[in-house]
Structures are given as C-alpha cells and as structure tokens.
Amino acid sequence: MQFNGIDEKIEELLSMMTLEEKAGMCHGNGLFRTGGIPRLGIPPLVFSDGPMGVRNEFADNQWETIGGNWDFVTYLPSCTALAATFNRTLTERVGEVLGCEARGRGKDVILAPGVNIIRTPLCGRNYEYFSEDPVLTGELASAFIKGVQSFDVAACVKHFAANNQETERLAVSAAVDERTLRELYFPAFEAAVRAGVLTVMTAYNRLNGTFCSHSPELITEILRKEWGFDGVVVSDWGAVHDTEAPAEAGLDIEMNVTTDFDDYFFAKPLIKAVQNGKISESILDEKVRRILKLMFRLNMFSKDRKRGGFNLPQHQQTVLEAAKESFVLLKNDKGILPLNADRIKTVAVIGNNADKKHSTGGDSAAVKALYEITPLSGIVMRLAGGAKVTYYPGCVDDTHSRQEFHMPSNADEKTRVEIEEKSRAAHEEYINVEKRLNEEAIQAARTADAVIFIGGTGHEQESEGRDRADMTLPYEQDKLLERVLAINSNTVVVILSGSPVDMNPWINNAPTVMQGFFSGMHSGTALAEVLFGDDNPSGHLPFTIPVREEDTGVKALGEYPGGEKVCYTEGLFVGYRYHDTYNVPPLFPFGHGLSYTAFSLAKGVLRQVSGSCKEYEINVEITNTGARAGAQSVQLYVEPPKKAGSPIRTLQGFEKIYLNPGESKTITFKLDERTFSEFCINTGWVFVPGDYTIYIGTSSRDLPIAMTLTL
C-alpha cells in the first residue's frame, strides 16, 4: 500500500494496535524475524546474517537449514579484505552486491557491517571487522552501508560497543575510559550514523559494568541524542537479560537464539510490565514508531520497492575485482613476482590453504556459496595447461583427523588397555601421515620450476564464539615452511588469514611474501592473476603485523582476555599507535603494501580554506615512475602537539590512485576542526592549539613528506 504523510500514517496504525500487537513487533517471533500484524497490512521485519553474503535459510523455529539448491549466493570478501583495498568506491560496490542479494532473498535487514576495532590479533571475529584504525574503518564502513541501503535493505552496523574479543563475550565487562571510547572505539559507529545507517546492533558484552543492550548512555544519550540516530536499535541474538532496563534504555527489538518467542523479555514480560505500570506504554509506542518508520524507509508498504537478485554475473565480477585489490605484497626482495607463466613448466603448490574452502565456516558469517575458487584452482586455471601443477598439502590440516578415544570413568582394566592401544595407534597413524605429507612437499620443492606455499589460518581458528590461543600458524606450518625455504629459497609465500600471524620462524628466509584474506568466491582467481602479473597488487595492510604478540599495545600495556572484566589500560595505544609512539618496530607496519611498479610523491602544498581558521586542504602530486600500470594508496597522518597519553600520530586521510606508467595526478586531502581536537572528559571535543606535523606517505612508517602547521 502507498501512503502520503508517513508520520500521520504511523500514528494512525499505532492507534489501531493492541498492546500485544505492539510488543509483537519488538521481539523475535521467529529466529530471524519479528512479528507482523496481518490485519493492518504490517509485515514482519526479516533479518539475515551477514557481512560476507546472505546466509542460508533456516527454519522459522529451529536451528536447521531448510534451503535446497535455491539459496546459494555470491560469497563476498571479508571486511578485512575490503579494508586492505583502501578503496571506498569498490567497497560501496561490494555493499551494493550484498544489498541486492539480500533483497533478492527477501530480507529487510542485513546484519552487517561489523566495525569493532581490531584491538588484539587474537580476536576470533577480526576478519569480520575492518581495521585497527577508526578512520579507515569508518570511511569504508560508510561506503559499504551506502551500497547496501541503495537496494531498500537496511544495513545493521555492529556490535555497539567495545566488542573486541569473543572470550567470555556474553558477560565480560570492557573497562574503557571515555577518551579512548570517543577517539578509538566510537568513531566508526558515529561515521556509520552520519552515513545514514538505518539499524544498529548492540553488543553482547558489558561496557563499564552495564550490558550494552541495557545502556541508556550508549543507546539514548550518545547514539540518539548526540549523534542524531533515528533508526532502529536491535540486540544481538541473546544479548538481553531483563525487560525494564533495555526497554527504558531505548532498545527497540530483542532477538535471541531460543525458540520460546512468547517468553522473550520483550514479549509477555514486556506486556505485563506495561499492564502493571512498571513501563509506560509511551515507551513501547516510540519503539513501534521507529520500526514503522524503518519499514516506510525501506518501501515495505510500496509497490515500488526495489527488486534484488542474487548470483548475478556482475556480482561475481565485483567480487573478483575486490579480491584482486585485497592482496598485499609484503616482500619482493628478489623481484621473483610477478611469475612469468611462459618460462615455467612445473609448479609445486604447497600448503594447507591452497585447496581449502572457507565460505562455510565462521558461524554467523558462513555463506552457502554458489561456488568458491580455491588458490590451487585459480593457479591451475590461469596456467591453462601451459605448465604442470602439482599439489602437496604438506601437513594434516583437519582438526578432526586426530582421532580421540575417551576413557570411561568406570572402565575396567581390559577396556582401559584397548582404548590406550587404539589411541596410540591413531596417534602413530597421524604422525606417519604428517611425515609422509611433509616429505612429499619437500621433494617437490627441490625440483619444481616455481614453488608457491599457501598457508595461514581457516575458520577452525578464526570464528565467532572463540578467540585464537596465539598467533602461531596452525598444523605446524612453520616447520614445513622453514624446510621448504631451506630447499628452495625462491619459494613464494602466501598467507591467507583474517588476522596477523606469527611469521618470525621463517620471514628472514622468505624473499617473497603475500598477505591475503578470506577474499570471497574468487579468491583463488584473484591470487593467480596477481601472482602471474595480470594484475598489479595494490592492497595495503589494514592492521599492523607485529614481530610477536608481546609487541602489541594490548599485551604490553593492557589486559586480554581478562576475567569478568577486561581493562583497556593501553588506552589509545592500539596497533600502529602503540608501535609508532613507543618506537616498537613492527614486522610490517599498518598501511604497508608493495607494487610491481614504483611511485613518487612530490612535496605537498598546504592551503587554508577561505573563511576558516581550522580547515585546511593539502594537495600532493603522485607519479607512477615504473613500467607498469598500478595503484597506490596515499595516506595522511597528523602528529598533534606533544601530550602525555596521546599517540604520536594518527591516520586522518587516505586516497587510492590508479596511474599508467609516467602518469601523474594530484590528490587533495581535507582536514577540519575534529582533526585538531581531542576528547576531554566532562568537556567533550576540544580544539587543541599548537604545532602540528602533517605526514604523507604509504604506511605509518613510510612518510617521506612532512610539513608543519601552527594553530
């Protein structure tokens, strides 16, 4: 139906609802939907995970998949992969793919993107987030949201706030000072609101003692009053623990993982609380108004609501382009890359991630992909019979292959002996298989024209609900890689992961290293095209790769994972902010990324914006001085006046530029008053006068241009 005067129609609909109908719109009446009101023509809101594609279909009232061969979808690059592109336009296009496919699958709200800051390299959901930096996160998340919502689908930015670990996520209290929240953990959420995001999801954890779903400070004071958010706030599934507190705090919709829908806190208990006078019905009315307004914004009552589609060829092309731009060339000391396919007759592909699919793992980010091209498949297809490609996994990477036999507590002696023998035999078999796989890989490395080692992590290590124990590569990949490099020093090393991994055991002996991510259904195609020079790598690290875990700000200054409370005593010193301020050398710095061509930056020109004493423009010319076309992500960092507790410099702008050989272009950065402000408790954002240094370069450690500005 089509209405004129949305506010008036909302009031008309509201006046016709019973108390029970109002409450039904504010809680899950299915695992991924709220309750509609058929007699008034009001549909339910239908949700779906997630950031890497529309999740497969579930039964309405049980955690069982019901899709057959019709709910396969395009598998998108993870948020860390998108962040590595440093490309707003491309990220918006990926958002459009997700929005189109969500509409095509009949969804109203897609539960993405995640914008929590990568505080520790061990968080199991880092791959679902963008970066350790709030500016990069906020800019790309805003572009992603714009793309999603262009198809009459609401994006749902999550998890608000300070959800930076999976360990004890349902109860842990993050103890964070206000300046750190305002300058590090809140900005990406604020940017999402400024970009027009229509829904926000509250986090599982407590923040400074209060559950996020119950926090009036987070939901009402900051999100709604301060930032002007007028959309719908939905809980994470199972993040509500009471009726009155979250209702009064401003939460609109309670979702959960259980199927007792009538007993949700916002179901019968909410109705009873209103009837008993504990909660004013006007509070419930406000929730319903916001939900109805969202429905009107999504054209859910209109015949003109946009149609979507999924598994479209243009979607797959966008995913391929994003995947190619996500690969980060960390090292190319001998110029081994790009590989010359015309000169290579035998290729040995080694490693656990070479022929592994990742789409079905990660829990809520899992995707039922129409297809997924592994790195091995991509390499074989790229060489197209022009070279012989052989694959050697090199190690046993299936955690379930280590057969375990559990000893019953009441086992007699005979049973005990039998179980011990079976366990011993299974362990010996595992060792023998692993040894054989190792030796096959080593032998292949001796004789092949080209050796490509593809390792890293999978969703056995990186997943919702659990964190990694450490940064070590699983399945003893380090030992295998050390042996391979000792046999063939020209081995190309590719690491696929959603977070930094420990490279120390072999990095000094590896002349060529590529960092990749969970980059979607065309990850293998993209990798092959980059390795063989069809495309020039242009990715930059969205996080710092530390030499070791002990070299992170969280480990050196803060607390992780904590117990009932985790103290963020490192404050603002997360990622490169810690490394650069405390002069702790990283293995590879934030923003780092090499190319097959070369670029030069001319001296920057600083200009004050007319009529403003706190707004400036900086122009810098970049030239492709090499022989190949390529792209470079130019980054601007600002060093404020020296002050205790402040990072030495922070990212304040970035632009990605594509250039042909010999071509030059001018980049313009804009700085405003927020750039020159800090958050002070009890005061808010305060302009800080003094001497600022503006740096421009290609990583947090490669900053050849510097200029001083006195305010």
Order of alpha helices (4+ residues) and beta strands (2+ residues): alpha-alpha-beta-beta-beta-alpha-alpha-beta-alpha-beta-beta-alpha-beta-beta-beta-beta-alpha-alpha-alpha-alpha-beta-beta-alpha-beta-alpha-beta-alpha-beta-beta-alpha-alpha-beta-alpha-beta-beta-beta-beta-beta-beta-beta-beta-beta-beta
